[in-house]
Amino acid sequence: MVNEEYSSTCFVSGKRVALVVILFLFVVALSFIGWFLQFSGQEAEGEKSETRIVVVPKGSAVKDINRILAEAGLVDADIRFLFLARYLGLAGKLQAGEFALHRGQTPGELLRELATAKPIQHAVTIPEGLTIVDIAGIFAAGGWCERQEFIQLAEDPGFLKSLGLEERKNLEGYLYPDTYYLTREKGQTAADLLRMQVRHFFSVWDDLQTATPSELTPYEVLILASMVEKEAAKATERPIIAGVFYNRLQKGMRLQSDPTVIYGIENFTGRLSWKDLQTPSPYNTYTLKRLPAGPICNPGKDALQAVLHPLESKFLYFVSKNDGSHKFSKSLREHINAVNKYQRSKTKK
């Protein structure tokens, strides 16, 4: 009988303990839920019409993203952010990149926005007629790559081979000038930028090229287009200048293009001398009886088009009129008269 009473007492006590434990766990659960909901429903400071720019590097964990967003004042740095991301099923969908995220949102709203946001695109314009060194400077100034790395890679035999251009000394001519829309992501390299431009060049080339002139190879067309790009300030004159170069090549005349001489001079000071014109180099078309060794810049679509479809004429010479246009001549005497009028008269002023 005593044992039965003892057992009954133990059973009742056990039920009470279990009930206390259950109540305790229930209170803890309610407290956790309240603690969690308090965070998830809390709006950050600021108007929702305002945005903050944040950069999320590739490979960032959720806790790293929380820290980045907290530093931008978009959310508190809190372990509940990680729980919320997992609860919403967004932990594996948070993106890397540069984003404009809205202020004044709850953590849940912010997580959803980051999971679906499109990275900010920056327009980087590469004008026609720039060299590899010029283009490297533009990308480096925007923080997209290291200037010297870009230049060295554009001359690297292994990299050139990977692009199918192993026969070239560098990528001059193949870096297509255009406006590119770039996103800031950790891991973007000079190689990515070079590949982007080379791919674009061949895309444009495939659209333009039906058949190259019989006397020129595709690479020679590119070389001549780079010369036309540097010589022609006015778009309407590109086919005329291309025609002049063709006429001179067909007659076996030297092309005598100042920009080619300049390209071959290291640390050019900005003024060509008579000695410069007489000093042989692979790019000096005053001494060469052919095209220079390679492109002297990176030409655009119009220059390529001009060389593929030059204007037929009897012009053999042209000289700058100092207003962006040129005077074209059919004979040497006519050309000398034009030089006296537009160039020598300028030096006397």
Beta strands, then each sheet from edge to edge (+ up, - down):
strand 1: 51-56
strand 2: 97-102
strand 3: 122-125
strand 4: 179-182
strand 5: 317-320
strand 6: 326-329
sheet 1: 1+ 2-
sheet 2: 3+ 4-
sheet 3: 5+ 6-
end
